[in-house]
Amino acid sequence: MKKRIIIGVGISVFFIYFVVRNTDCRNIVSIISTGSYWWVMPAIIGYTLSFVFRAFRWKYLFAPVKTFSPKNLFPSLIMGFAANSIFPMRFGEIMRAYIVGKKYGISKSSAFATIVLERIMDGISVILLFLLIMPFLPALPSWTRTLLSIAIIFFIGALISASVMILKKDYVKFLRRI
């Protein structure tokens, strides 16, 4: 175990060095000392409230599986998002499903399915918001429109796939065999 910790710290120090190697520390101190921190507290409050709303949303996504209160789901949600800050490839989402599954005795795949639905909903929300503000933006580069088109196709495909998996349980059993 100690060996893994030493390797993990070594890798972190290696990458932190590459991030800060060309940084002018005096410039950073100057920026921090002259910064306006008026909006920091409302931002922290808003960020914290976003997790409360996510816990409520997760409660409703769990409704077909098991009844939870947001208070029960909140700690697992926070642990998962904290893990996302540390581990690569959104490992915290898997960790969150594992924690809830183990703590409350439900299928970890069911818990993970609710998280997949969350991500699909988030993606669709971002796309819808972007489509709503596009008319108010000045001319966008063509790559932005191409990327938006790809994202729309991806999330519609994910939504259709999730719907098929929910409605056609035999299809899911077929996929498991593969």
Summary of the structure (lengths in Angstrom):
residues: 178
radius of gyration: 21.0
end to end distance: 35.2
largest distance: 62.5
contacts: 404
relative contact order: 0.05
helix: 83%
strand: 0%
